């Protein structure tokens, strides 16, 4: 019985460590990244990521982003969560 409670506590602990960082990445990609740089292709590349983040942020928080295809990922790193 003690083994189950330890595993449950460890999974909650991992979840508590991952979610705030994922929220920070989503907020960065949505609100800060569009204003963080310039260049001839900046608006094309960043606007695409901005639109994806703005419309699919909820998929990442529920950890179901991999079921919708790799073209709609907020971050490539988020695909491994």
N, CA and C atoms as a LAMMPS dump frame, in Angstrom:
ITEM: TIMESTEP
0
ITEM: NUMBER OF ATOMS
243
ITEM: BOX BOUNDS ff ff ff
-5.0000000000000000e+02 5.0000000000000000e+02
-5.0000000000000000e+02 5.0000000000000000e+02
-5.0000000000000000e+02 5.0000000000000000e+02
ITEM: ATOMS id mol type element x y z
1 1 1 N 0.809 -1.194 0
2 1 2 C 0 0 0
3 1 3 C 0.854 1.261 0
4 2 1 N 1.974 1.225 0.695
5 2 2 C 2.838 2.4 0.771
6 2 3 C 3.474 2.705 -0.58
7 3 1 N 3.722 1.669 -1.366
8 3 2 C 4.311 1.865 -2.69
9 3 3 C 3.405 2.662 -3.612
10 4 1 N 2.107 2.42 -3.527
11 4 2 C 1.156 3.156 -4.36
12 4 3 C 1.113 4.624 -3.987
13 5 1 N 1.132 4.92 -2.704
14 5 2 C 1.061 6.325 -2.284
15 5 3 C 2.331 7.071 -2.669
16 6 1 N 3.478 6.41 -2.623
17 6 2 C 4.725 7.051 -3.036
18 6 3 C 4.691 7.349 -4.525
19 7 1 N 4.225 6.398 -5.335
20 7 2 C 4.133 6.628 -6.774
21 7 3 C 3.152 7.749 -7.088
22 8 1 N 2.055 7.791 -6.363
23 8 2 C 1.069 8.852 -6.57
24 8 3 C 1.66 10.21 -6.217
25 9 1 N 2.38 10.297 -5.115
26 9 2 C 3.014 11.548 -4.724
27 9 3 C 4.08 11.972 -5.72
28 10 1 N 4.826 11.005 -6.26
29 10 2 C 5.852 11.335 -7.242
30 10 3 C 5.23 11.855 -8.526
31 11 1 N 4.123 11.272 -8.966
32 11 2 C 3.485 11.728 -10.195
33 11 3 C 2.887 13.119 -10.006
34 12 1 N 2.329 13.396 -8.857
35 12 2 C 1.807 14.738 -8.578
36 12 3 C 2.949 15.732 -8.538
37 13 1 N 4.058 15.349 -7.955
38 13 2 C 5.212 16.221 -7.879
39 13 3 C 5.75 16.552 -9.267
40 14 1 N 5.835 15.566 -10.134
41 14 2 C 6.298 15.8 -11.504
42 14 3 C 5.33 16.729 -12.231
43 15 1 N 4.047 16.499 -12.064
44 15 2 C 3.041 17.346 -12.698
45 15 3 C 3.155 18.783 -12.207
46 16 1 N 3.369 18.956 -10.92
47 16 2 C 3.504 20.299 -10.347
48 16 3 C 4.765 21.006 -10.828
49 17 1 N 5.776 20.258 -11.213
50 17 2 C 7 20.871 -11.726
51 17 3 C 6.9 21.201 -13.207
52 18 1 N 6.162 20.436 -13.973
53 18 2 C 6.101 20.632 -15.419
54 18 3 C 5.12 21.73 -15.815
55 19 1 N 3.947 21.756 -15.222
56 19 2 C 2.885 22.673 -15.654
57 19 3 C 3.282 24.15 -15.552
58 20 1 N 3.876 24.629 -14.464
59 20 2 C 4.252 26.05 -14.432
60 20 3 C 5.261 26.43 -15.517
61 21 1 N 6.183 25.527 -15.813
62 21 2 C 7.148 25.806 -16.879
63 21 3 C 6.483 25.822 -18.249
64 22 1 N 5.54 24.921 -18.456
65 22 2 C 4.81 24.9 -19.717
66 22 3 C 3.969 26.163 -19.882
67 23 1 N 3.351 26.61 -18.809
68 23 2 C 2.584 27.864 -18.856
69 23 3 C 3.506 29.03 -19.194
70 24 1 N 4.698 29.042 -18.638
71 24 2 C 5.654 30.109 -18.939
72 24 3 C 6.042 30.108 -20.416
73 25 1 N 6.257 28.942 -20.993
74 25 2 C 6.601 28.86 -22.422
75 25 3 C 5.44 29.338 -23.284
76 26 1 N 4.228 28.93 -22.941
77 26 2 C 3.051 29.344 -23.708
78 26 3 C 2.873 30.86 -23.633
79 27 1 N 3.007 31.423 -22.441
80 27 2 C 2.88 32.879 -22.286
81 27 3 C 3.975 33.619 -23.037
82 28 1 N 5.187 33.091 -23.008
83 28 2 C 6.285 33.714 -23.738
84 28 3 C 6.021 33.695 -25.242
85 29 1 N 5.628 32.544 -25.77
86 29 2 C 5.37 32.428 -27.214
87 29 3 C 4.187 33.277 -27.654
88 30 1 N 3.229 33.496 -26.76
89 30 2 C 2.024 34.23 -27.128
90 30 3 C 2.182 35.742 -26.98
91 31 1 N 2.829 36.198 -25.922
92 31 2 C 2.836 37.626 -25.634
93 31 3 C 4.181 38.318 -25.797
94 32 1 N 5.294 37.651 -25.563
95 32 2 C 6.599 38.31 -25.592
96 32 3 C 7.329 38.083 -26.907
97 33 1 N 7.312 36.884 -27.427
98 33 2 C 8.066 36.545 -28.632
99 33 3 C 7.738 37.423 -29.843
100 34 1 N 6.483 37.774 -30.109
101 34 2 C 6.214 38.631 -31.27
102 34 3 C 6.901 39.993 -31.206
103 35 1 N 7.214 40.466 -30.015
104 35 2 C 7.844 41.777 -29.861
105 35 3 C 9.337 41.68 -29.572
106 36 1 N 9.91 40.492 -29.587
107 36 2 C 11.288 40.293 -29.143
108 36 3 C 12.345 40.473 -30.229
109 37 1 N 11.974 40.605 -31.47
110 37 2 C 12.994 40.709 -32.502
111 37 3 C 12.498 41.369 -33.77
112 38 1 N 13.405 41.501 -34.706
113 38 2 C 13.088 42.09 -36
114 38 3 C 13.826 41.312 -37.081
115 39 1 N 13.515 41.643 -38.308
116 39 2 C 14.187 41.016 -39.431
117 39 3 C 13.228 40.812 -40.579
118 40 1 N 13.767 40.486 -41.746
119 40 2 C 12.913 40.356 -42.922
120 40 3 C 11.914 39.2 -42.843
121 41 1 N 12.256 38.116 -42.168
122 41 2 C 11.355 36.971 -42.064
123 41 3 C 10.757 36.814 -40.67
124 42 1 N 11.077 37.739 -39.774
125 42 2 C 10.633 37.616 -38.394
126 42 3 C 9.115 37.524 -38.291
127 43 1 N 8.413 38.443 -38.949
128 43 2 C 6.95 38.454 -38.852
129 43 3 C 6.318 37.198 -39.435
130 44 1 N 6.875 36.672 -40.509
131 44 2 C 6.305 35.46 -41.104
132 44 3 C 6.457 34.254 -40.18
133 45 1 N 7.639 34.083 -39.631
134 45 2 C 7.91 32.918 -38.791
135 45 3 C 7.217 33.053 -37.441
136 46 1 N 7.364 34.208 -36.804
137 46 2 C 6.827 34.386 -35.464
138 46 3 C 5.315 34.497 -35.48
139 47 1 N 4.746 35.127 -36.487
140 47 2 C 3.285 35.245 -36.549
141 47 3 C 2.643 33.87 -36.651
142 48 1 N 3.267 32.968 -37.383
143 48 2 C 2.737 31.603 -37.482
144 48 3 C 2.74 30.928 -36.104
145 49 1 N 3.847 31.026 -35.366
146 49 2 C 3.914 30.441 -34.026
147 49 3 C 2.942 31.129 -33.075
148 50 1 N 2.828 32.441 -33.193
149 50 2 C 1.911 33.211 -32.353
150 50 3 C 0.473 32.754 -32.565
151 51 1 N 0.077 32.591 -33.808
152 51 2 C -1.286 32.143 -34.108
153 51 3 C -1.548 30.735 -33.562
154 52 1 N -0.55 29.861 -33.688
155 52 2 C -0.693 28.502 -33.165
156 52 3 C -0.82 28.534 -31.645
157 53 1 N 0.022 29.317 -30.99
158 53 2 C -0.037 29.407 -29.518
159 53 3 C -1.366 29.978 -29.052
160 54 1 N -1.833 30.973 -29.751
161 54 2 C -3.065 31.642 -29.337
162 54 3 C -4.281 30.73 -29.486
163 55 1 N -4.273 29.87 -30.482
164 55 2 C -5.45 29.034 -30.721
165 55 3 C -5.38 27.647 -30.081
166 56 1 N -4.194 27.141 -29.803
167 56 2 C -4.089 25.763 -29.3
168 56 3 C -3.394 25.65 -27.948
169 57 1 N -3.355 26.706 -27.175
170 57 2 C -2.671 26.66 -25.878
171 57 3 C -3.311 25.643 -24.938
172 58 1 N -4.621 25.471 -25.031
173 58 2 C -5.327 24.573 -24.124
174 58 3 C -4.947 23.115 -24.352
175 59 1 N -4.602 22.774 -25.604
176 59 2 C -4.184 21.396 -25.897
177 59 3 C -2.894 21.051 -25.161
178 60 1 N -2.004 22.02 -25.074
179 60 2 C -0.738 21.795 -24.391
180 60 3 C -0.929 21.643 -22.891
181 61 1 N -1.816 22.421 -22.313
182 61 2 C -2.048 22.309 -20.873
183 61 3 C -2.726 20.998 -20.489
184 62 1 N -3.478 20.429 -21.402
185 62 2 C -4.115 19.126 -21.149
186 62 3 C -3.234 17.953 -21.583
187 63 1 N -2.067 18.258 -22.165
188 63 2 C -1.115 17.255 -22.644
189 63 3 C -1.715 16.339 -23.703
190 64 1 N -2.501 16.909 -24.601
191 64 2 C -3.079 16.134 -25.71
192 64 3 C -2.622 16.682 -27.058
193 65 1 N -1.57 17.512 -27.074
194 65 2 C -1.124 18.163 -28.297
195 65 3 C -0.618 17.182 -29.352
196 66 1 N -0.124 16.028 -28.95
197 66 2 C 0.422 15.071 -29.903
198 66 3 C -0.65 14.385 -30.744
199 67 1 N -1.886 14.433 -30.317
200 67 2 C -2.969 13.796 -31.057
201 67 3 C -3.471 14.643 -32.221
202 68 1 N -3.005 15.869 -32.339
203 68 2 C -3.503 16.779 -33.365
204 68 3 C -2.491 17.094 -34.454
205 69 1 N -1.378 16.446 -34.479
206 69 2 C -0.386 16.647 -35.52
207 69 3 C 0.739 17.572 -35.089
208 70 1 N 1.888 17.383 -35.692
209 70 2 C 3.07 18.146 -35.283
210 70 3 C 3.084 19.569 -35.823
211 71 1 N 2.24 19.891 -36.769
212 71 2 C 2.227 21.257 -37.311
213 71 3 C 1.549 22.25 -36.372
214 72 1 N 0.859 21.769 -35.353
215 72 2 C 0.148 22.649 -34.424
216 72 3 C 0.768 22.666 -33.036
217 73 1 N 2.06 22.435 -32.93
218 73 2 C 2.726 22.434 -31.635
219 73 3 C 3.152 23.843 -31.256
220 74 1 N 2.955 24.2 -29.994
221 74 2 C 3.43 25.485 -29.505
222 74 3 C 4.952 25.467 -29.466
223 75 1 N 5.512 24.399 -28.991
224 75 2 C 6.954 24.24 -28.908
225 75 3 C 7.282 22.788 -29.229
226 76 1 N 8.395 22.592 -29.892
227 76 2 C 8.804 21.226 -30.221
228 76 3 C 9.094 20.447 -28.95
229 77 1 N 9.633 21.126 -27.957
230 77 2 C 9.929 20.476 -26.685
231 77 3 C 8.649 19.977 -26.016
232 78 1 N 7.545 20.704 -26.187
233 78 2 C 6.284 20.313 -25.561
234 78 3 C 5.765 18.986 -26.099
235 79 1 N 6.213 18.564 -27.252
236 79 2 C 5.763 17.295 -27.818
237 79 3 C 6.238 16.116 -26.991
238 80 1 N 7.312 16.294 -26.235
239 80 2 C 7.877 15.201 -25.45
240 80 3 C 7.288 15.109 -24.051
241 81 1 N 6.4 16.041 -23.693
242 81 2 C 5.823 16.023 -22.342
243 81 3 C 4.643 15.08 -22.266
